[in-house]
């Protein structure tokens, strides 16, 4: 980690010099690189070697009244701007977060909280086309989080126009799509009741609604999403199960308008450096207007399962995942499997 403390701007010219007197915080820079080898069973793999890198900047400071603020800027692979957010923590009054769409707010945070050694079952390199909930998390949004009380965390998030991201200051942005305002609410409870046996139990719930604009499809309704999950850790073992669903608002005779998701996972920490896990995630189509024309089971269900292992040695992490996807993209003739080996380096 490179750490720059009390960065001054006096060496800069022009309008930037005005910030030098006000800068009393710190700026930290972290980053990493990932190298992967992917082998897809029964398919032409091509070049199996991949690489990605990322750098994150975090600036923080404190006001005279004790409130703190933090800016995070994420730079993705290929020196490409990813997203940023500003967090203002107001002590006993809670906190505000203004986010440019990095899925850090709303129900996107809880789309899959299952325990894993490395990645989500569908996130290690073979997604299969499963559906997840997103809410306002992938758009410009503002969220308010209440102070944590008795192990309970409550957050509400709001997006003025779902679909917009990275709006610059003194400017506006329009997603130019059929969606409008979005509202999310999430709840996380750790009902330990002061006991050691329940300290590893967590309950999650979230809901989202997105308004459909007048230029949306004829007869379209507002969109709705919901998620619920439970995880429990006891010693080296952690278990979890989750359920989610989304309604697209498209109620036509030739379209599935709903998706139901279910997943479970178990992870075992062999020691502080080595862990293994198994996870499964399933998406099922629903809500077809003509029930006798829904197609076969294989065209309505996608399921991804994954065995994973991870070993950490200092700033290096070695990961491997064996992934199997049934009915990829809801095609009953498109089962796939893949093995992914990864080396992650942090600095």
C-alpha positions as CSV (number, residue, x, y, z in Angstrom):
1,X,0.0,0.0,0.0
2,X,1.2,3.5,-0.9
3,X,0.0,6.0,1.7
4,X,0.1,9.7,1.2
5,X,-0.7,11.7,4.3
6,X,-1.9,15.4,4.4
7,X,-1.5,15.9,0.7
8,X,-1.1,19.6,-0.2
9,X,-1.8,21.2,-3.5
10,X,0.4,24.2,-3.2
11,X,2.6,22.9,-6.1
12,X,-0.3,22.9,-8.4
13,X,-1.2,26.0,-10.4
14,X,-4.5,27.6,-11.4
15,X,-7.8,26.9,-9.7
16,X,-6.5,23.7,-8.0
17,X,-4.4,25.8,-5.6
18,X,-7.6,26.7,-3.7
19,X,-7.8,23.2,-2.2
20,X,-4.4,23.3,-0.5
21,X,-5.5,25.2,2.6
22,X,-8.6,23.0,3.1
23,X,-6.8,19.6,2.7
24,X,-6.3,18.1,6.2
25,X,-7.0,14.4,5.5
26,X,-5.2,11.6,3.9
27,X,-5.1,9.8,0.6
28,X,-4.4,6.1,0.3
29,X,-3.8,4.1,-2.9
30,X,-4.4,0.3,-3.1
31,X,-4.4,-2.0,-6.0
32,X,-4.0,-5.4,-7.4
33,X,-3.6,-7.7,-10.4
34,X,-5.3,-10.9,-11.3
35,X,-4.0,-13.6,-13.6
36,X,-6.3,-16.4,-14.7
37,X,-6.1,-19.6,-16.7
38,X,-9.5,-20.9,-18.0
39,X,-10.3,-24.2,-19.5
40,X,-13.9,-24.7,-20.9
41,X,-14.9,-28.3,-21.2
42,X,-16.2,-29.4,-24.6
43,X,-15.6,-25.9,-26.1
44,X,-12.8,-24.2,-28.0
45,X,-11.0,-22.3,-25.3
46,X,-8.7,-20.2,-27.5
47,X,-6.2,-18.2,-25.5
48,X,-6.8,-19.4,-21.8
49,X,-4.6,-16.8,-20.2
50,X,-6.2,-13.6,-18.9
51,X,-5.1,-10.6,-16.8
52,X,-6.8,-7.7,-15.1
53,X,-5.6,-4.9,-12.8
54,X,-7.2,-2.3,-10.7
55,X,-6.3,0.7,-8.5
56,X,-8.5,2.3,-5.9
57,X,-8.0,5.8,-4.3
58,X,-9.4,6.6,-0.9
59,X,-9.4,10.0,0.6
60,X,-10.7,10.8,4.1
61,X,-11.0,13.6,6.5
62,X,-12.8,14.9,9.6
63,X,-14.9,18.0,10.3
64,X,-14.7,20.1,13.4
65,X,-17.9,18.6,14.8
66,X,-16.5,15.0,14.6
67,X,-18.3,14.0,11.4
68,X,-16.0,12.2,9.0
69,X,-16.1,11.9,5.2
70,X,-14.5,9.6,2.7
71,X,-14.1,9.5,-1.1
72,X,-13.4,6.3,-2.9
73,X,-12.5,6.2,-6.6
74,X,-12.2,2.9,-8.4
75,X,-10.1,2.5,-11.5
76,X,-10.8,-0.7,-13.4
77,X,-8.8,-2.7,-15.8
78,X,-6.9,-0.9,-18.6
79,X,-6.8,2.4,-16.6
80,X,-10.5,2.8,-17.1
81,X,-12.6,4.8,-14.6
82,X,-15.1,2.5,-12.8
83,X,-17.0,4.4,-10.2
84,X,-16.7,6.7,-7.2
85,X,-18.7,7.4,-4.0
86,X,-18.7,9.9,-1.2
87,X,-19.5,8.7,2.3
88,X,-20.4,11.2,5.1
89,X,-20.6,9.6,8.6
90,X,-22.6,11.8,11.1
91,X,-22.1,9.9,14.3
92,X,-25.4,9.1,16.0
93,X,-27.3,10.5,13.1
94,X,-26.3,7.8,10.7
95,X,-24.5,8.3,7.3
96,X,-25.1,9.4,3.8
97,X,-23.5,7.8,0.7
98,X,-23.6,9.3,-2.8
99,X,-22.7,6.6,-5.2
100,X,-22.1,6.5,-9.0
101,X,-23.2,3.0,-9.6
102,X,-20.7,0.5,-8.2
103,X,-23.5,-1.7,-6.6
104,X,-22.5,-0.5,-3.2
105,X,-26.0,0.6,-2.1
106,X,-29.5,-0.9,-2.1
107,X,-30.4,-4.5,-2.7
108,X,-27.4,-5.1,-5.0
109,X,-25.3,-5.4,-1.9
110,X,-27.3,-8.5,-0.8
111,X,-27.8,-10.1,-4.3
112,X,-25.6,-13.0,-3.1
113,X,-24.1,-13.1,0.4
114,X,-23.4,-16.8,0.4
115,X,-20.1,-18.0,1.9
116,X,-17.4,-18.8,-0.6
117,X,-13.7,-19.4,-0.7
118,X,-13.3,-17.1,-3.7
119,X,-16.2,-16.0,-5.9
120,X,-19.9,-16.5,-6.2
121,X,-20.8,-19.8,-7.9
122,X,-21.7,-18.0,-11.0
123,X,-19.0,-15.4,-10.7
124,X,-15.8,-17.4,-11.2
125,X,-15.9,-17.4,-15.0
126,X,-19.0,-19.3,-16.1
127,X,-22.2,-17.4,-15.3
128,X,-24.6,-19.5,-17.2
129,X,-26.9,-16.5,-17.7
130,X,-28.4,-16.5,-14.2
131,X,-30.4,-13.5,-13.0
132,X,-29.6,-11.4,-10.0
133,X,-31.3,-8.4,-8.3
134,X,-29.8,-4.9,-8.8
135,X,-32.3,-2.3,-7.7
136,X,-30.8,1.2,-7.8
137,X,-27.3,0.0,-7.0
138,X,-26.0,0.1,-10.6
139,X,-27.2,3.7,-11.1
140,X,-26.3,7.1,-9.6
141,X,-28.0,7.0,-6.2
142,X,-28.0,8.5,-2.7
143,X,-28.4,6.2,0.4
144,X,-29.0,6.9,4.1
145,X,-28.0,4.3,6.7
146,X,-29.4,4.5,10.2
147,X,-27.0,3.9,13.1
148,X,-26.6,0.3,14.0
149,X,-28.9,-0.6,16.9
150,X,-29.1,-4.0,18.6
151,X,-27.3,-5.7,15.7
152,X,-29.7,-4.2,13.2
153,X,-28.7,-2.2,10.1
154,X,-31.3,-0.4,8.0
155,X,-30.6,1.5,4.7
156,X,-32.8,3.3,2.2
157,X,-31.5,4.2,-1.3
158,X,-32.9,6.4,-4.0
159,X,-32.1,7.0,-7.7
160,X,-33.5,9.9,-9.6
161,X,-33.2,8.0,-12.9
162,X,-32.4,4.3,-12.9
163,X,-29.8,3.7,-15.6
164,X,-27.7,6.9,-15.2
165,X,-24.1,6.6,-14.0
166,X,-21.1,8.9,-13.6
167,X,-22.8,12.2,-13.8
168,X,-20.3,15.1,-13.5
169,X,-20.8,18.0,-11.2
170,X,-22.9,20.9,-12.3
171,X,-24.5,18.7,-14.9
172,X,-27.5,16.4,-15.4
173,X,-27.8,13.0,-17.0
174,X,-30.7,11.0,-18.6
175,X,-30.6,7.2,-19.1
176,X,-32.8,7.6,-22.2
177,X,-34.7,4.4,-21.3
178,X,-38.1,3.4,-20.1
179,X,-37.1,3.4,-16.3
180,X,-37.4,6.4,-14.0
181,X,-37.1,6.8,-10.2
182,X,-36.0,3.9,-8.1
183,X,-36.4,3.1,-4.4
184,X,-34.6,0.4,-2.3
185,X,-34.7,-0.6,1.3
186,X,-32.4,-3.2,3.0
187,X,-32.2,-4.7,6.4
188,X,-29.5,-6.8,8.1
189,X,-29.9,-8.3,11.5
190,X,-27.4,-10.0,13.7
191,X,-29.7,-11.4,16.5
192,X,-26.9,-12.6,18.8
193,X,-28.7,-11.5,22.0
194,X,-25.3,-11.3,23.6
195,X,-24.6,-15.0,23.1
196,X,-21.5,-16.5,21.5
197,X,-23.4,-19.3,19.7
198,X,-25.6,-16.8,17.8
199,X,-22.8,-14.2,17.1
200,X,-22.3,-15.7,13.6
201,X,-26.0,-15.6,12.6
202,X,-27.0,-12.9,10.1
203,X,-30.4,-12.3,8.4
204,X,-30.8,-10.2,5.3
205,X,-33.8,-8.7,3.5
206,X,-34.3,-6.1,0.8
207,X,-36.9,-4.8,-1.6
208,X,-36.8,-2.5,-4.6
209,X,-39.2,-0.8,-7.0
210,X,-38.4,1.1,-10.2
211,X,-40.9,3.3,-11.9
212,X,-41.7,2.8,-15.6
213,X,-41.8,6.0,-17.7
214,X,-44.5,7.0,-20.2
215,X,-42.1,6.0,-23.1
216,X,-42.0,2.4,-21.8
217,X,-43.6,-0.6,-23.5
218,X,-47.3,-0.4,-23.8
219,X,-49.0,-1.9,-20.8
220,X,-45.7,-2.2,-18.8
221,X,-45.9,-2.0,-15.0
222,X,-43.3,-0.8,-12.5
223,X,-40.5,-3.2,-11.8
224,X,-40.1,-5.0,-8.5
225,X,-37.3,-6.9,-6.9
226,X,-36.8,-8.6,-3.5
227,X,-34.1,-10.6,-1.7
228,X,-33.8,-12.5,1.5
229,X,-30.9,-14.5,2.9
230,X,-29.5,-16.2,6.0
231,X,-25.9,-17.0,6.9
232,X,-24.4,-18.7,10.0
233,X,-20.8,-19.1,10.9
234,X,-19.7,-21.4,13.7
235,X,-16.0,-22.0,14.2
236,X,-14.4,-22.8,10.8
237,X,-17.7,-23.6,9.0
238,X,-20.1,-21.1,7.4
239,X,-23.4,-21.9,5.8
240,X,-25.8,-19.8,3.8
241,X,-29.0,-19.8,1.8
242,X,-30.7,-17.1,-0.2
243,X,-33.8,-16.4,-2.2
244,X,-34.6,-13.5,-4.6
245,X,-37.1,-12.6,-7.3
246,X,-37.7,-9.9,-9.9
247,X,-40.7,-8.8,-11.8
248,X,-39.9,-7.1,-15.1
249,X,-43.3,-5.4,-15.5
250,X,-43.7,-6.8,-19.1
251,X,-47.0,-8.6,-19.0
252,X,-47.3,-9.9,-22.6
253,X,-48.4,-13.2,-24.0
254,X,-45.0,-14.1,-25.4
255,X,-42.7,-13.1,-22.5
256,X,-41.6,-14.4,-19.1
257,X,-42.1,-11.5,-16.8
258,X,-40.6,-13.0,-13.6
259,X,-37.5,-14.7,-12.4
260,X,-37.1,-16.6,-9.1
261,X,-33.6,-17.3,-7.7
262,X,-32.4,-19.7,-5.1
263,X,-28.9,-20.4,-3.9
264,X,-26.9,-22.1,-1.1
265,X,-23.3,-22.3,-0.1
266,X,-21.0,-23.8,2.5
267,X,-17.4,-22.8,3.2
268,X,-14.8,-24.4,5.5
269,X,-11.7,-22.5,6.7
270,X,-9.0,-25.2,7.1
271,X,-6.8,-22.6,8.7
272,X,-6.1,-18.9,8.4
273,X,-4.7,-19.3,4.9
274,X,-6.6,-22.1,3.3
275,X,-10.3,-22.4,2.6
276,X,-12.7,-24.5,0.5
277,X,-16.3,-24.1,-0.5
278,X,-19.2,-25.4,-2.5
279,X,-22.0,-23.3,-3.9
280,X,-25.1,-23.5,-6.1
281,X,-27.2,-20.8,-7.7
282,X,-30.4,-21.3,-9.7
283,X,-32.7,-19.0,-11.8
284,X,-36.2,-20.1,-12.8
285,X,-38.3,-18.3,-15.3
286,X,-41.9,-17.7,-14.3
287,X,-45.0,-15.6,-15.2
288,X,-45.5,-16.7,-18.8
289,X,-49.0,-15.5,-19.8
290,X,-49.8,-18.7,-21.7
291,X,-49.2,-21.6,-19.3
292,X,-49.3,-24.3,-21.9
293,X,-46.6,-22.6,-24.0
294,X,-43.9,-22.3,-21.3
295,X,-41.6,-24.8,-22.8
296,X,-39.7,-27.6,-21.2
297,X,-38.0,-27.5,-17.7
298,X,-34.6,-27.1,-19.4
299,X,-35.6,-23.9,-21.2
300,X,-36.9,-22.3,-17.9
301,X,-34.1,-23.1,-15.4
302,X,-30.4,-22.3,-15.3
303,X,-28.3,-23.7,-12.5
304,X,-24.6,-23.1,-11.8
305,X,-22.6,-25.1,-9.2
306,X,-19.0,-24.6,-8.2
307,X,-16.3,-26.2,-6.0
308,X,-13.6,-23.7,-5.0
309,X,-10.4,-23.5,-3.0
310,X,-8.2,-20.5,-2.0
311,X,-4.8,-20.2,-0.4
312,X,-3.3,-16.9,0.8
313,X,0.4,-16.3,1.2
314,X,1.2,-12.7,2.2
315,X,0.0,-10.5,-0.7
316,X,-0.6,-13.4,-3.0
317,X,-3.8,-15.5,-3.3
318,X,-4.0,-18.7,-5.3
319,X,-7.6,-19.7,-6.3
320,X,-9.1,-22.5,-8.2
321,X,-12.8,-23.1,-9.2
322,X,-14.5,-26.0,-10.9
323,X,-17.8,-24.7,-12.3
324,X,-20.7,-26.6,-14.0
325,X,-23.6,-24.8,-15.6
326,X,-26.8,-26.5,-16.7
327,X,-29.1,-25.1,-19.5
328,X,-26.8,-22.1,-20.2
329,X,-28.9,-19.0,-21.3
330,X,-32.0,-21.2,-20.8
331,X,-31.0,-23.6,-23.5
332,X,-31.5,-27.2,-22.5
333,X,-28.9,-28.4,-25.0
334,X,-26.2,-26.0,-23.7
335,X,-24.6,-27.5,-20.6
336,X,-21.1,-26.3,-19.9
337,X,-18.2,-26.9,-17.5
338,X,-15.0,-24.9,-16.8
339,X,-11.9,-24.9,-14.6
340,X,-10.5,-21.6,-13.6
341,X,-7.1,-21.1,-11.9
342,X,-6.3,-17.6,-10.6
343,X,-3.4,-15.8,-9.0
344,X,-4.2,-12.5,-7.3
345,X,-1.5,-10.0,-6.2
346,X,-2.3,-7.1,-3.9
347,X,-0.3,-4.0,-3.2
